[in-house]
Amino acid sequence: MPSSMTKVLSGTTLLILLAVSSAAAAQTTLKVHNAASHPVDVWVTVGAVAGCAKIADFPFITPAANKMQGSFTLGAGDSQAFPTDKGCLNGNISFGSAPQNCPTPTAPQGMNLAEFNLNQGTETIDISDVAGVNAFIEFQMNGGGAWGTAGHANMTSFSNEDIGQNVGRPGVYPYGCDVCTARQNPPSCTTGKTCQIEAICNVQRTPGTEGGTVTVVFNGFSN
């Protein structure tokens, strides 16, 4: 085989390998956006998952006494992205204060969470209203593979409504429904009993389709 042909094949092979490497290295970016007209305290709680980012990995977060939690203030109209070079992202975001299982004076209807598991295996996101609702939260998904849940394909966004109004909304665990379609072991102070008819609470996408941006949007407090 002529040497010139060998060079062409080698170059083509290199390009293919680079393309495969780039695709395999795709990472999903997590971002928080404040769409309200006032600043909001953003609380981040991470799971103790090997290989996943820790609170200390994010210099913009002030750690709490519990080193698995921390907070930062996001101005009206501002956004904050989480670096993608710290490993997988597993945890939740709450607004106003750290997560609470029961109502508080500042959250009389309880608190909800934006939950995420990104850049490891099957990526999943959801809004948990299991302990109540204190914030109107929206997930916006852009780029990477398609997101979806049972009966809802190619989703690009989803959000929660006020307490008691989330049955039928994909991506949302209703009040008191810790396994989506039933009450199994929710906080004892919750009284919600109307759960999803179908298992539509987890929005996910298959491994190998990571990439793009997942944005948690704060649209204001509900009470």
C-alpha positions in Angstrom: 0.0 0.0 0.0 1.4 3.5 -0.9 2.7 5.4 2.0 0.4 8.4 1.2 -2.6 6.1 1.5 -1.3 4.9 4.9 -1.1 8.6 6.1 -4.7 9.2 5.0 -6.0 6.2 6.8 -4.0 7.0 10.0 -5.4 10.6 9.9 -9.0 9.3 9.5 -8.5 6.8 12.3 -7.2 9.6 14.6 -10.2 11.8 13.8 -12.6 9.0 14.7 -10.8 8.2 17.9 -10.9 11.9 18.9 -14.6 12.1 18.1 -15.3 9.0 20.2 -13.2 10.4 23.0 -15.0 13.7 22.9 -18.4 12.0 23.0 -17.4 9.8 25.9 -16.2 12.9 27.8 -19.4 14.8 27.5 -20.5 16.2 30.9 -23.9 17.7 31.9 -23.7 21.2 33.4 -25.9 22.0 36.4 -27.0 25.6 36.7 -29.3 27.5 39.1 -31.2 30.6 37.9 -33.2 33.1 39.9 -36.1 34.3 37.8 -37.7 36.2 40.7 -37.5 39.9 41.3 -35.6 39.5 44.6 -32.4 37.7 45.8 -32.8 34.2 47.2 -30.7 32.0 49.4 -29.9 28.8 47.6 -29.1 25.7 49.7 -27.2 22.8 48.2 -27.1 19.3 49.8 -24.9 16.6 48.3 -25.0 12.9 48.8 -22.1 10.9 50.1 -21.5 9.2 46.8 -18.0 8.0 45.9 -16.6 10.0 43.0 -19.2 12.8 43.2 -18.6 16.4 44.0 -18.5 17.7 47.6 -19.6 21.1 48.9 -15.9 22.0 49.4 -15.4 21.7 45.6 -17.5 24.8 45.0 -15.9 28.0 46.2 -19.0 30.0 45.8 -20.8 27.9 48.4 -20.5 28.7 52.1 -20.4 25.4 54.0 -22.8 24.8 56.8 -22.1 23.0 60.1 -23.1 19.9 58.2 -20.3 19.6 55.6 -22.7 18.0 53.2 -24.6 21.2 52.9 -23.9 24.9 52.1 -25.6 28.0 50.7 -25.1 31.0 48.5 -27.2 34.0 47.7 -28.3 34.5 44.1 -29.4 37.9 43.0 -32.5 38.7 41.0 -32.0 37.5 37.4 -28.6 35.9 38.2 -27.4 32.4 37.4 -24.7 30.2 38.9 -23.2 27.2 37.1 -21.5 24.3 38.8 -18.1 23.2 37.4 -18.2 20.0 35.5 -14.6 18.9 36.5 -15.5 17.8 40.1 -17.0 14.5 39.3 -20.7 13.4 39.3 -23.4 15.6 40.9 -25.8 13.9 43.3 -27.9 15.9 45.7 -30.7 18.5 46.0 -31.3 22.2 46.0 -33.7 24.1 48.2 -34.6 27.7 48.4 -34.9 30.0 51.5 -33.3 27.5 53.9 -31.8 24.1 54.3 -34.3 21.3 53.6 -36.9 20.7 56.3 -39.2 17.7 56.7 -42.0 19.6 58.4 -43.4 23.1 58.2 -41.5 26.0 59.8 -42.5 29.6 60.5 -40.9 30.7 57.3 -42.3 27.8 55.3 -45.7 27.1 56.7 -46.6 24.6 53.9 -43.3 22.8 54.2 -40.4 22.8 51.7 -39.8 21.2 48.3 -36.5 20.2 46.6 -35.0 20.1 43.2 -33.2 16.7 43.1 -30.5 15.6 40.7 -28.2 12.8 39.8 -25.9 13.8 36.9 -22.9 12.5 35.1 -23.1 8.9 36.4 -25.1 6.1 34.8 -28.7 6.9 34.2 -29.2 10.7 34.9 -32.3 11.6 36.8 -33.9 14.8 37.9 -37.1 15.6 39.8 -39.0 18.0 42.0 -39.9 16.6 45.4 -43.0 18.1 47.0 -43.1 15.2 49.5 -42.5 17.4 52.5 -44.6 20.4 51.2 -44.2 23.3 48.9 -42.4 26.6 49.6 -41.1 27.5 46.1 -42.1 27.3 42.5 -39.3 25.4 40.9 -38.8 24.6 37.2 -36.2 22.4 35.5 -35.1 23.4 32.0 -33.1 20.9 29.9 -31.0 21.9 26.9 -28.6 19.8 24.8 -27.4 16.2 25.2 -29.7 13.3 24.9 -33.5 13.3 25.3 -35.1 13.4 28.7 -38.4 11.7 29.5 -40.6 9.7 31.8 -43.5 7.3 31.4 -45.8 8.7 28.7 -43.7 11.9 28.3 -40.9 11.8 25.8 -38.4 14.5 24.7 -39.1 16.7 27.7 -37.4 20.1 27.7 -38.9 21.4 31.0 -41.2 20.7 33.9 -42.3 22.5 37.0 -44.4 22.2 40.2 -47.5 24.0 41.2 -48.7 24.8 44.8 -49.3 22.1 47.4 -52.0 19.7 46.4 -51.9 20.6 42.7 -49.2 18.4 41.3 -50.9 15.1 40.5 -50.5 14.5 36.8 -47.5 16.8 36.5 -44.5 14.8 35.2 -41.3 15.1 37.2 -43.0 16.0 40.4 -43.5 13.9 43.6 -46.8 15.1 45.1 -47.2 16.1 48.7 -46.8 13.1 51.0 -46.0 10.6 48.2 -42.5 9.5 48.8 -42.6 6.6 46.2 -44.5 8.7 43.6 -47.6 6.6 43.3 -48.0 5.9 47.1 -47.1 6.9 50.6 -44.5 4.5 52.0 -42.5 6.4 54.6 -43.0 10.1 54.2 -42.3 12.6 57.0 -44.9 11.9 59.8 -46.1 15.5 59.7 -47.3 15.3 56.1 -51.0 14.6 55.4 -51.1 14.4 51.6 -52.6 11.2 50.3 -53.3 11.8 46.6 -50.4 10.4 44.6 -49.5 10.0 41.0 -51.4 7.4 39.1 -48.4 6.5 37.0 -44.7 6.4 37.9 -43.9 9.8 36.3 -41.9 11.4 39.0 -38.4 10.7 37.8 -37.3 12.3 34.6 -34.3 10.6 33.2 -32.1 9.7 30.2 -30.0 6.7 29.3 -26.3 6.4 30.1 -24.0 7.7 27.4 -26.3 10.6 26.4 -24.9 13.1 28.9 -24.2 16.7 27.9 -25.9 20.0 27.6 -27.3 22.0 30.5 -29.8 21.3 33.3 -31.0 24.5 34.8 -32.9 24.7 38.1 -35.1 27.8 38.0 -36.4 29.6 41.1 -39.7 31.3 40.1 -40.6 32.7 43.5 -41.9 31.5 46.9 -45.4 30.0 47.2 -46.1 31.5 50.6 
